[in-house]
Amino acid sequence: MKVGLVGNQNSGKTTLFNCLTGMNAKIGNWPGVTIEKKLGTIKGTKHEITDLPGIYSLSPYSAEEEVSRNFVFNEKPDVIINIVDATCLERSLFLTTQLLESNCKVIVALNMADKLEEKGLSIDEKKMEEMLGTKVIKISALKETGIEELIKEIDKPIKRKENKVIPEYLSKDYDIEKYEEIVNQKYSFISRVVETCIKKKKRPEAISDRLDKIFLNRWLAFPIFIIIMFLIYYLSVGIVGNFTVDLVGDAVGSFGEWVGSLMENIGLSEWLNSLVVDGIISGVGAVLGFVPQLIILFLCIALLETTGYMSRISLLLDKVFRKLGLSGKSLIPFIVGSGCSVPGIMGTRIIENEDERKMTAILTPFIPCSAKLPIIALFAGYFFPNSSGIVSSSLYFFAIAVIIISALIMKKFVFKHTSSTYISELPEYKLPSAKYILKDVFDKVMAFIKRAGTIILLCSIIIWFLLSFSFKMEYGVDVQESILASIGNKISWVFKPMLGENSWEAAVSALQGLVAKEQVVSSMAVINGLAEDASEGAEIFVKDGAFGFFTASSAYAFMVFNLFSAPCFGAIGAMKRELGSTKKLLKALAFQTSLAWVLATFVYQIGSRIEKGIFNMVDIGFIGVIVGLVILIIRALNKKNKNECEECIYCRSCNKNQKNVLT
């Protein structure tokens, strides 16, 4: 039997899917978490269930609505489970009325009815069942109550009652003239259902309302958000980072020495010993040393997602994003991208406006993802030991500033048709489910470890080979005469403005970020381990050996370049799918890398002069004031009269052809 699971975003649909199948799909508390169809088998049965994207109607205006509409009307499921958020009935039942017009059996799963009762409200599901003409079952997907009854109902024969309230012609594809009438009739019917089936009682102010007075406060909302994000990076990189990096590094170094001695004792050749110790263990171990920080980062982000806080941030930023040509929905890929840019870029599919979607796909890789955290943690820990948490969190807010500036530039010159609306509901604050949070963190960490065991392992072997052999295929040559050094010397000049040195080592390490950003750290570990003046063991100390030229300013600039330059191959592939052509992809990559080079160069040139005493912070502040005044003067001189025609075909100041203006 084919079963479809359909519901609004934030209704608990994916949680119900996991309850019914025993699977663990992605859990989140913001719109758009389910981007594509997910398949499973209902436990204890042979029924195939499809988890469809979260939607508000079957009108085919977005990718999600198109997927769900095609499933309902073309794939003809035997049963549709319509999950309805009991706390938002008026919004949820519009989709229900559309599903009831289909020819298949519909079961309404009334989710979070317990939350409604906590508010002092009661709901009569039997009366609702009578009015809708279909089976209604109270459930709690989070607490897993009512699930068995729901599964049993699937096998029962359809008992659809004739419903005289919803007009018969609504089941057909109606034209635009009738649309307003149809919607009005539907909502009139929905209002009667809600008024009849829900009984209101006097109740104290809900906890969510009291919390929103703090988290959505006009003056406190943004400062609270900044503090929360600072604490996340302070915990993951600062406190935990300083403690675990050296600890894991010592363990990897000791393990490498033990393996090296063992291989030497059994008589293996020198080159094979070097491959295993200096290539594999050093390269992979350098990346795995940052797993503890990732666990803390993933745990904090999962807590924010599941409690409902991120939905509030999306609402808060919508007004700001709209001025940039984006909407609050753009925050969703940014949040997902903090774990990995690939699903973040794919998450842009929830954005209806094409220009907004493409712009968000280009900007999402600017968010510090888990692969970039090892670079940030390594450099922040070594060069800013007393303020590593502040430095690492500053890069997060640096990324937000760059996204804002980049969006303004792209809106002005590239994507000029960004005008979508953003409709979202604020879910109730919820206590996070330890089961799903731990599973989510475990999945993300395992994905990171798998990358270290596959891509990073392979790249580390390649780097070791290029470092250990010359073009004449001679083993054991000086590192400076190796294949990698020869290649690096050809491109090192590009990085000199941002590093202050012609360092082929840093150049080839940065280029490794195209394969995987973690590979930057892995590559540095292998290079440092094989350099003549490097410290002993498999540890990476960027202050010593081949990377001894780094200063605080060049270290920060190097982090900036790797943060904003072209992403890894996986993210590049996702960008190509969303942008739609190789030409647009190449332009996007050129923009990202050029911007990264300019920003990194600016950071180093200013920072190095501060270190040398040429500039001080007062000088920089004064220069900033002058630049701001110049910008204001230029804007004032170029400001046009509001009543003056802007010489466009259908300008807003003209009264002509106003009906043709698309805003």
PyMOL commands that set and color helices and strands:
alter all, ss='L'
color gray80, all
select helices_A, chain A and resi 13-21+63-73+86-99+113-118+125-132+147-155+168-171+176-197+207-215+221-265+270-288+291-307+309-323+328-337+341-350+354-366+373-383+388-413+434-468+479-481+483-499+504-514+518-530+545-547+552-564+569-579+582-611+617-638+658-660
alter helices_A, ss='H'
color red, helices_A
select strands_A, chain A and resi 2-7+38-41+48-51+79-85+105-111+121-123+135-139+198-200
alter strands_A, ss='S'
color yellow, strands_A
deselect
rebuild
show_as cartoon
